[in-house]
Amino acid sequence: MKTVNVAVGVVYHDRHFFICRRSAQQHQGNKWEFPGGKVDAGETPEQALKRELKEEIDIITEHSESLVTIEFTYPEKTVCLHVFLVDGFTGTARGAEGQEAIWADAKSLSTYTFPDANVEIIDELRRRGLCQ
């Protein structure tokens, strides 16, 4: 089974996280996710992160750091999530591709339904004291 490399941005500001809802037609549809997307051939995860966050939520990443790397196998595919904490950016985050998007309070983040591969991201945020 082929592994899909994905750059994920945990966009964090003022004890809130920017999350988007996947469309019903997508894999893991209607669930909330941290924005990001596939790493293209010849791209580093950091380059993909910057490109995807500009395309998907219309921000320019100014500071990010590696948070965690997660390999997760769904029945239909394996994903390798290269997850970054993005705490420096310019622009106003929005669902630039028409997707529903919100700033979720750190206290309520775990009440949203995320794809199974994202559970470990929230666990890491808890370990770092960024959410409860």
Beta strands, then each sheet from edge to edge (+ up, - down):
strand 1: 3-13
strand 2: 16-21
strand 3: 32-33
strand 4: 36-38
strand 5: 60-73
strand 6: 78-90
strand 7: 101-105
sheet 1: 3+ 2- 1+ 4-
sheet 2: 3+ 2- 1+ 6+ 5-
sheet 3: 3+ 2- 7+
end
